[in-house]
Amino acid sequence: MKKEDRDELLDKIDYLASESTKMSPREAEDIYTNVLLPLLIEDGYEVSKTARLADEGLDFVATRSSTETFTSQKLGIEFKYYKSGHAVGADKIRELVGAALFNQVDRAILLINTQFTKAALETSKHEFPLQLELINLNALRAWISRLQVDDEDFGEVQQILKIVSQQFAMLIAQKPNILEDLEWRDLERTIAEIFDGLGFDVTLTPPSKDGGKDVILKCQVQGRQQKYIVEIKHWRSRSRVGGGDLRDFLNVILREGRDGELFLSTYGFCDNAFEQLTEIERQRLRFGKQEKIVALSRTYVKAKSGIWSPPEKLTEVLFEHTI
């Protein structure tokens, strides 16, 4: 997607969110449509709009054929536009689920311009025979901001490597055992792509002489830019990481003064790897095994599909599911 097209979509959301904007539900639905159509097409869906007077609880139905990356899927979307700032309750969630089941969709989205009540959010966590997503304008804005923007200065080789890394991330999310078939540099590129897709400013260091760090991350936390280091060990020998490797990494942390660090090891850590670390050092340095890499990949897939809304502190994504 071109940058100007993405910025135009963000402008439309700002217009919907403006308190001074006065429009009818039909006008709002048309704007929602103009925003969502390119997003769904970008994700490989074919979209059909339902009749206004006979939509059976859904404004859109979209289908996607099975590919090497995705299974076939039928998606239903319902819009709600409220002029009064009305919070949407659990009753609307139940109505959406009923309409989705009636229309036999696999995934249902409720998109609103206000907020959801606590009861609505709790209801959405129940077990349903479909994927259910509640999206407000902030979540929609985050979905658009994560879209890949075409860069004419991005070389052909880099574009191909980025596409391959995207495919690897999606494969890891579905089939974690695929990690065994990846080379170490492939995994580094994939981890960098994952964090980029989740909203971090990412730098992938060179394959050699990287100074003890594979990926450098930046993000805003409460108005302050914070920097983090990610080190990745993916040894074909299936060896676990020992205390010496952790001490070397900790020296990098102390030398560069980063805000936090994540050490990922596909095959885990030796039982005595953490013995030399003080409690203060353990607070700065977090550790993740294969499960963390898989969890990041699955969050990345959700983010690419618009399902996932980033937390207020993006660092929560960095350190959840770690030890």
N, C-alpha and C positions, 0 to 999 in steps of 0.2 A: 504494500500500500504506500502511496506517495504521502510525504509529510503534510502537504497542503490538504489532502483528503482527510487525513486523520485529524488535523486541526479543525477542519470544518465540522466533523462529527462532534468534537469536543465543544465547539461553539453552540451547536444545536442543544446539547445537554445543558449548557449554561443558560440558554434561553428557557428551557423547560424548568430549570431550578430557580429562575428569577422570581422574587416575590412580587415584582411590579408587572409581571407578564399576566395577561388575562386572555384566556383562550377556552374554547369549548372542548369537551372530551374528544370530539371527532378530530379537531385540529391537532390536539395533543397526540392522538393515535397516529395521525399522518406523520408527525415528527418522529415518534417512536419507530415507525415503519422505515423511515429514511435512514435512521441510525442503525437499526438492527439488520436490515437487508445486507449491507456490505459486510457486516461482521459474520453473518451466517454463511454467506457465499465464500468468504475467506476460509471458513472452516469446512467447506466442501458440501454444504447443504443446498438442496433445491427447495425453494420456498413457495408456498401457495397461501394466499390470504383468504380467510373465510368470509362469507357474506355477513354484512353488518347486522342484519336482522335475524340471522339463523346461524350464529357462530358456535352454538352448543358449548359455551363456556370457554372457547379458545379463539383468539384473534388471528393466530398464525399456526399453520402446520408445516413443518419442514422435514424432509427426509434426506438421509445420507446413505449411499450404497456402501457395501463392505469393501474395504481396501486392505492392503498388507498391514496398515497401522491401526485402522479403526474397524469395529464391527458395524454392521448396518444399524441404523437408528432412526426412529421417528420421534420428532420433537414437537411439543405443543407450547405456545406462548400466549399468555393473557396479559393485557395492559390494564392498569388502573391509574386514572389521573384525578387528583383531588385538589380543588382550589383552596380548601380551608386548612390544609396541613394535617388532615385527618390521618391518624395512625391506623394501619391495616391490622386487623385482628385475626384470631385463629379461625373464625368462620370463613374468611376468604381463602384460607389455606385449604380447608376441607372442601370448599366448592371447587377449587382448582384440581384437587386430587380426584374428585368425582368426575369432573369433565375430562381429565386426562385418561382415567380408566375407561370411560365411555368411548373415547376416541381411540383407545388402544395405542397410546403413545408410550415410549420408553423413557422419555425425559420431559419434564414440565418446568416451565419458568414463569414466575409471577414478577412482573416488572412494574414498579410504582415510582412516583415522584416524591413520596414522603418517607415515612419510616414504618417499620414493623413493630408491633407490640411484643413484649416479652413472651406473652402466651403464644403468639404466632411463631416466634422463633423456636420455642420449645416444641410446638406441634410439628414443625418442619423436621425435627430430629427423630420423629417416630419412624418405625420401620414401615416403608411402603414398597409395593411391587414396581417401583419406578424411581428414577432419579428426580429429586425435587430441589429446585433452586429458587431462593428469594433474592431478588436483585433490586436495590434502590439506585438512585442516580449516581451516588458515590461509587458503588460497585461497578456500575456501567462505565463510568469515567475511567476507573482503574483497568477495566477490561480493554478499553480502547487504547489507553496509554501503553499497554503491554504489547500492542501489535507491532510486528516488525515493519520498519519503515525502509523503503527502497533507498539505497545509497549508491549513487553513480560512481563514487570513489572506491567502493568496495569491490576488490578484484574478483575475477571469475573463480579463482581457486578458493578464495575466502568464502565466497557465496556457497560453493559446493560443500566445503567443510562445515559451514553453518547448517546447511540442510541435513547433512549426514549426522551431525551432532543432535539435531532435533529428532531425527528418526531413532537414534540410539536411546535418547531419553525416553521416548514413547515405548520402545521395546523393553527397556529395563522396568518401566512401570507395569508392563503386562507379564513379562517373563524374566524375573530377577536372575535366573541362571545364565542369561545371556552375558552377564558380567564376566564370566569365565572366558569368553571368546574375544573380549576386547583387549587391545593393547593399552599400555599405560597412558600413552599420549592421547589416544582416542577417549579414554575416560576423563582425562584432564579437560579436553575440549568440551566434552559433554557436561561436566560439572559447571564449567564456565557458562555454557549456553543456558543451563537450568537457572542459575542465579540471575543471569541477564533477563530471562523470561519472567522472573519473579519480581523484577523491579530494582535490582541492584545495579550500580555502576561497576562494571567488571573489567579487570585487566588480567589476561592470561599471560603469564610470564614465559620467556623462551624455554625450549626443551632442555637446555643446558645452561649452567651458570645462572640459575634462577635465584641464588641467594638464600636457598632454603625455604622458598615459598612458591607454590604453583599458581595460585589465584589470589588476586587482591580485590577486595570488595569495598565499595563506599556506599553509604546511604545516609539519609537525614533522619535523625532521632531527636524529636522535640526541638527542631530548628537548628541543630548542630550536626555538622557532617562528621560521621564516624567512619573509621577505617578498620578492616578486618583482614586477616590472612587465613587462607585455606591451604593446607598441605594434604596431598593425596598419596597414599602408598597402595599400589596395585601390583604386587609381585606375582609373576607367573609361577614362582616356586610355592605359592600359597602360604608363605611364611607370615608369622604374626610379628607385629612391631614391638620392639623392646624398649627398655628404659633409656638406652643411649640415644636412640632416634628422637625420643621425646625431649631429652635434655638439649640436643642440638637445635630442635625447633624452638624450645623455650629461649635459648640464647638469641635467636632471630627476633623473637618478640621483645626481649629486653633491649636489644640494640636499636630497633626501629620504633619502639614506643606505640604500638598499635592498641586499639581499644579492646580487642578480643581476637581469639583465634579458634579455628576449628581444624582438628586433625582427623582425617578420614582414612580408615584402613579397611580395605575390602575383606580381609581375612582376620580382622580383629587384633587384639593386643595380648602380649604375654601376661601371665598372672602377676608378675612382679614389676610390670612396666611403670606403674604409678607410685611405687614405694618412695622414690626420691623426691617427689613433688610435695611442696608445702601446701597448706590449705589455701593460702593466698594465690599460689600459682594455679591450683586447681580451679579457682574461680575465673581466672583469665583464659585458661586453656580447656576447651571442651573436646570430647572424643566421640566419633561416630563410626559404626561398623557398617556392614553391607545393608542392614536394615535402614540406616539413615540415608544412604544413597538411594535406596528404593523409595523411601518416603518423600524425598526431595523430587524424584522423578514423577511420582504420582501427583504431587502438588503442582508441578510444572504442567502436566497434562490438563489438570483442572483449570489452571490459569489460562492456558491456551484456548480452552473451550468456554471461557467466561464463567465457569462455575465458582471459582475461588475468588474471594475478596481478601486483599492483604490486610493484616492486622495494623493497628495504629503504629506499633513498633515493628518494623520489618525484621529486626534482629530476632524476634520470636521464632521466625521461620528458620533462621540460622542455627539456633541452639535447641529447638525442640527435638525430642527423640535422641538426645545425646547423653553421654555419661561423664 
